[in-house]
Amino acid sequence: MKTHARVVVIGGGVVGVSTLYHLAKKGWTDVVLLERAELTAGSTWHAAGLLPLFNMSYTVGQLHKYSVDLYKRLPDETGQDVSFHVTGNLRLATCRDRMDEYQKYCGTANTIGVPFQVIGPSQVRELWPLVELGDGAGTSKIIGALYHPDDGHIAPADLTMALRKGARARGAEIHEQTEVTAVRRTASGEWHLTTNQGDIVAEHVVCATGNYARQTGRLFGLNVPSIPVEHQYIVYDESPELKAYRQGGGRELAVLRESDQSYYLREERMGWILGPYEAGAPARFADGVPDWFGKSLFEGDLERLLPHIEAAQRRVPSLANCGIKDIVNGPIAYTPDGSPLIGPAWGARNLWLNEGHSFGITAAGGSGWQLAEWIVEGEPGIDMMAVDPRRYGPYTSKRYVVQKNEETYRNVFVIHYPDEERADARPAKTSPVYDKLKHLGAVFGQRYGWERANWFAPPGVDAKDRWSFRRSNYFEHVGNEARHLRRHVGMIDLTPFTKHEVTGAGAESWLDSLVANKVPTKIGRIALCHALTRRGGIRSEFTITKVADGHFYVVSSGAAERYDSDYLLEKLPQDGSVTLRNITMSRGCFVVAGPRSREVLAKLTDTPLDNAAFPWLTGQVAEVGLATDVYLLRVNFVGSLGWELHFPIEYAHHLFDALFAAGAEFDIRMAGMRAMESLRLEKSYRMWGSDLTPDYTPYEAGLDRFVRLGKGAFIGKEALERQLADGVPHRFITFEVHDVGDADPLGNEPLFDLKGNIIGRATAGYYGHALDKSLGLGYVKPEFAAAGGGLEIEILGERKRATVLIDSPYDPENKDLKA
Ligand SMILES: Cc1cc2nc3c(=O)[nH]c(=O)nc-3n(C[C@H](O)[C@H](O)[C@H](O)COP(=O)(O)OP(=O)(O)OC[C@H]3O[C@@H](n4cnc5c(N)ncnc54)[C@H](O)[C@@H]3O)c2cc1C
């Protein structure tokens, strides 16, 4: 074994080998893979080999599509067959919500170019003659299906071997029976790995250790939120009916998924493989995989499988004539949201994760592709936030991950409503006023571990969501919250905001080098600033307030705490000129907004709040009620007159009560996250993470006024200059959708010109309650971006006419804000 390599990949499952292959393909050939046993010895050898293209995530959808395309090319490239059976994939629907889910997915599929068909029951029968369509009595009726002609199943071990061949042909080395047992940093900042076969030093390390992710993480001092769950499938003997069908010339049947009964069924040697996602499957190895496990499997648990076997027999009656040959029950890596961890580890330079894969055969190609891109180029080629390991924070305790992973596993096949909020391991992280909000009828959701009030059920209304792809039980109440704020005064608890304090003589110039806008130079000024990728895409959004000379208060999305903190820490100058403190947990935040907000606040502070003394986009340190050191910022994300109060956390209860007491005469009321979504859309305020992502530059996002090309160097500047010279390929638009019944846009819908050509995609949508319009935000080709222009959007399978509006259709001149 070499003693030095540019990259060492730990783990020889399909994911590790794919990472190695893609690194070598990008020209980094000084790369080594270490595997403790033999290749595929982890979960890869016993996987069922299905390659489902279906995924509700825009990012994961792109990774899966890349994989499927790659796997079709690999045999020609490497000379190794991978047994890719392109059988197609049929997902049945037996209720309207399931069809809505498929239609919603079709929007994403359309925007990333995945071929699909939505078909009716008779076409299901044509494709799958052995299926029982159901009578609605004994077996629920199939009302339609989603069909992917391009996917199917593959032999996971053959796939791994093809990737191995491709990697080796380019100079990569693979060492089996080589376990990494210890790790340390060298004085020069490289990784020194100790193995049972000797030591090796590497510039970069990639962990791709599947079920071992937690113990590998511990070697590097990381708490990796991936714990496996038991997953089983049944292998059946030959089916006489299937055999007769195939011998009669029938083609291999598509992989069948009866989502409403939570199982998949595929052909295997004239018999079947039936794989359910059962309730009650336990998490395993939370403290690490024991040495004895090796290539073993767990005992099959027939009891847990029975309801799914029965359901499958109702749908495919001939299944009852087959004997069970085997039950495969193996560990499958999971994360709390079910998506993998692909990207940089936090707090450790040149350490990368490709862990937590529950659809790892499907995702291996795409994850290796983008991770190699990230390592070699310094950033990925597509928006990877949905799989970035830093989307999790320190809140992922062992029990949290166990509970969430078990919940995610049993929910694999549930209908993924856009407003779905899962119940397990909650409440965990709460704002100090959580109980007060609950008392006011709050219906909570969870983001980055935080409980956030989504809406408030008025007295007598059930404080419970009814999830839907359409307008639901809370529509009216969210509308009341939004309208009340616009007309009177409302309060929003935004305590989860990420908050950093940046101080020191070098603070201003350092921050300025990170963002496209000019960091405020005058004390009390606030600027909206975007950190860009080197390609010019939007990486982060910061609201930066200059508190004093050499003292900045930096606020960003609550979900970006580790993502932003890690970035700022990594870029921090080493000369001591700047100090960075993450003060997320020591400050709370309430928004008080609406035409009466000034009068409410004025009762609690001596700080003058008039426009001359306290103009829009400025901040002051004030006393409010009994609270001191409150950062009063005249900004907000709803676009009405208002202030954000960022206060020392110990004043949360006092300020909440004081604001409600002071606001009583103006009928102050709480507003939740859904009202905020409605309000911000009316102002065309772009949301980091959905409207603002690395896929788009500030010019594409229409944020030109927040870019100062003349100010000196900042990350992404050259790319922006190039884009200006070459032409900006997309433009951000706000649009109104006409003749909406009960389904507003939600984001990820394709946008069409009036001739039916795709011209862009929606990134967000909702109902603008104060404007009384169904609204969407998105990106289109520049020639379609002019206000007044017509376009079409596909919402749940129906084409709707839409009109491009001026930016900020509510109060375009900001009169309310500046009142
Ligand atoms: C029953 C079952 C059916 C499945 N079916 C499908 C399917 O149909 N489609 C699909 O997409 N996915 C499926 N999966 C999931 C799929 O198997 C995994 O997502 C995938 O195999 C993960 O690959 P990996 O490379 O990340 O991990 P693994 O294959 O587990 O590989 C990790 C490797 O790291 C090695 N390792 C660990 N620690 C060290 C160390 N310190 N030093 C050196 N080496 C180390 C291990 O020995 C192991 O070989 C299934 C899983 C199960 C359990």
The ligand as an SDF file (V2000), in Angstrom:
LIG
                    3D

 53 58  0  0  0  0  0  0  0  0999 V2000
  -32.3820   -5.6220    2.4460 C   0  0  0  0  0  0  0  0  0  0  0  0
  -31.9090   -4.3990    1.7270 C   0  0  0  0  0  0  0  0  0  0  0  0
  -32.3510   -4.1480    0.4390 C   0  0  0  0  0  0  0  0  0  0  0  0
  -31.9300   -3.0020   -0.2330 C   0  0  0  0  0  0  0  0  0  0  0  0
  -32.3750   -2.7480   -1.4950 N   0  0  0  0  0  0  0  0  0  0  0  0
  -31.9830   -1.6320   -2.1550 C   0  0  0  0  0  0  0  0  0  0  0  0
  -32.4490   -1.3510   -3.4620 C   0  0  0  0  0  0  0  0  0  0  0  0
  -33.2030   -2.1220   -4.0280 O   0  0  0  0  0  0  0  0  0  0  0  0
  -32.0480   -0.2170   -4.0790 N   0  0  0  0  0  0  0  0  0  0  0  0
  -31.2140    0.6790   -3.4740 C   0  0  0  0  0  0  0  0  0  0  0  0
  -30.8870    1.7160   -4.0580 O   0  0  0  0  0  0  0  0  0  0  0  0
  -30.7460    0.4320   -2.2190 N   0  0  0  0  0  0  0  0  0  0  0  0
  -31.1100   -0.6900   -1.5530 C   0  0  0  0  0  0  0  0  0  0  0  0
  -30.6500   -0.9490   -0.2900 N   0  0  0  0  0  0  0  0  0  0  0  0
  -29.7340    0.0140    0.3160 C   0  0  0  0  0  0  0  0  0  0  0  0
  -28.3250   -0.2200   -0.1850 C   0  0  0  0  0  0  0  0  0  0  0  0
  -27.9520   -1.5270    0.0920 O   0  0  0  0  0  0  0  0  0  0  0  0
  -27.3760    0.7300    0.5130 C   0  0  0  0  0  0  0  0  0  0  0  0
  -27.8770    2.0410    0.4770 O   0  0  0  0  0  0  0  0  0  0  0  0
  -26.0130    0.7240   -0.1580 C   0  0  0  0  0  0  0  0  0  0  0  0
  -25.5360   -0.5900   -0.2950 O   0  0  0  0  0  0  0  0  0  0  0  0
  -25.0550    1.5520    0.6370 C   0  0  0  0  0  0  0  0  0  0  0  0
  -23.7840    1.4500    0.0630 O   0  0  0  0  0  0  0  0  0  0  0  0
  -22.5510    2.0430    0.8440 P   0  0  0  0  0  0  0  0  0  0  0  0
  -21.3990    1.9010   -0.0470 O   0  0  0  0  0  0  0  0  0  0  0  0
  -22.9060    3.3850    1.3530 O   0  0  0  0  0  0  0  0  0  0  0  0
  -22.4230    1.1440    2.1510 O   0  0  0  0  0  0  0  0  0  0  0  0
  -21.9590   -0.3450    2.3380 P   0  0  0  0  0  0  0  0  0  0  0  0
  -22.2890   -1.1910    1.1890 O   0  0  0  0  0  0  0  0  0  0  0  0
  -22.4650   -0.7840    3.6480 O   0  0  0  0  0  0  0  0  0  0  0  0
  -20.3880   -0.2400    2.3590 O   0  0  0  0  0  0  0  0  0  0  0  0
  -19.6660    0.3560    3.4140 C   0  0  0  0  0  0  0  0  0  0  0  0
  -18.3330   -0.3520    3.4960 C   0  0  0  0  0  0  0  0  0  0  0  0
  -17.4820    0.3460    4.4120 O   0  0  0  0  0  0  0  0  0  0  0  0
  -16.6420   -0.6290    5.0030 C   0  0  0  0  0  0  0  0  0  0  0  0
  -16.0530   -0.0340    6.2010 N   0  0  0  0  0  0  0  0  0  0  0  0
  -16.6990    0.3900    7.3060 C   0  0  0  0  0  0  0  0  0  0  0  0
  -15.8220    0.8910    8.2010 N   0  0  0  0  0  0  0  0  0  0  0  0
  -14.5950    0.7760    7.6540 C   0  0  0  0  0  0  0  0  0  0  0  0
  -13.2900    1.1220    8.1200 C   0  0  0  0  0  0  0  0  0  0  0  0
  -13.0930    1.7010    9.2910 N   0  0  0  0  0  0  0  0  0  0  0  0
  -12.2350    0.8660    7.3000 N   0  0  0  0  0  0  0  0  0  0  0  0
  -12.4270    0.3100    6.0690 C   0  0  0  0  0  0  0  0  0  0  0  0
  -13.6430   -0.0520    5.6070 N   0  0  0  0  0  0  0  0  0  0  0  0
  -14.7270    0.2010    6.3800 C   0  0  0  0  0  0  0  0  0  0  0  0
  -17.5880   -1.7820    5.2690 C   0  0  0  0  0  0  0  0  0  0  0  0
  -16.9100   -2.9840    5.4410 O   0  0  0  0  0  0  0  0  0  0  0  0
  -18.4450   -1.7590    4.0150 C   0  0  0  0  0  0  0  0  0  0  0  0
  -17.9850   -2.6360    3.0260 O   0  0  0  0  0  0  0  0  0  0  0  0
  -31.0370   -2.0960    0.4040 C   0  0  0  0  0  0  0  0  0  0  0  0
  -30.5980   -2.3760    1.7000 C   0  0  0  0  0  0  0  0  0  0  0  0
  -31.0230   -3.4970    2.3610 C   0  0  0  0  0  0  0  0  0  0  0  0
  -30.5530   -3.7460    3.7450 C   0  0  0  0  0  0  0  0  0  0  0  0
  1  2  1  0
  2  3  1  0
  2 52  2  0
  3  4  2  0
  4  5  1  0
  4 50  1  0
  5  6  2  0
  6  7  1  0
  6 13  1  0
  7  8  2  0
  7  9  1  0
  9 10  1  0
 10 11  2  0
 10 12  1  0
 12 13  2  0
 13 14  1  0
 14 15  1  0
 14 50  1  0
 15 16  1  0
 16 17  1  0
 16 18  1  0
 18 19  1  0
 18 20  1  0
 20 21  1  0
 20 22  1  0
 22 23  1  0
 23 24  1  0
 24 25  2  0
 24 26  1  0
 24 27  1  0
 27 28  1  0
 28 29  2  0
 28 30  1  0
 28 31  1  0
 31 32  1  0
 32 33  1  0
 33 34  1  0
 33 48  1  0
 34 35  1  0
 35 36  1  0
 35 46  1  0
 36 37  1  0
 36 45  1  0
 37 38  2  0
 38 39  1  0
 39 40  1  0
 39 45  2  0
 40 41  1  0
 40 42  2  0
 42 43  1  0
 43 44  2  0
 44 45  1  0
 46 47  1  0
 46 48  1  0
 48 49  1  0
 50 51  2  0
 51 52  1  0
 52 53  1  0
M  END
$$$$
